[in-house]
Amino acid sequence: AVRTAQLWILFVIYVCAGLSIQIIMVHIVIHATGLGISPVSAASVLSIVGVGSLVGRVMGGGVSDRFGNKPTITVALILMGAGFIWLLVAKELWMLYIFAIIFGLTYGEILCMMSLLPAELFGLKSQGVILGITIFASTIGGSIGPVVAGRIFDMTGSYQITFMICVAAAI
């Protein structure tokens, strides 16, 4: 598997997904309060992301069984990118709630695919090792994303560039 393009494409997908997911988990409340939203309401945006993620994880298996793993993750990544485009213009709490629902559902779907895609692509013989590589990829992105987002915010005073990076990562 290590010698295949498929594994390294999957690796890049999960680096990008981890990057985007953790940027939101760390920075969405700060972004919302920066828009003038109360801290309690800003925190509720993150709560909606969590609920959406739970629903996405539960739905993800059924959706992938019906439509296939590759189409499911493709649609989830496209919708996540669309959610980030929405976030670029979202300035009010209700708009952030819509983002949180879209992002949460797609985040849950993408995590659901984390074990299904390697099994489909490479079989079950080395599932543990390949899943470990996939999770490692997500962790790399997740550890880099929030730091880079914070640095960009410190330099520009805005999350706009960060959210554009997230659109590109989803694509």
Salt bridges, closest charged atoms under 4 A:
none
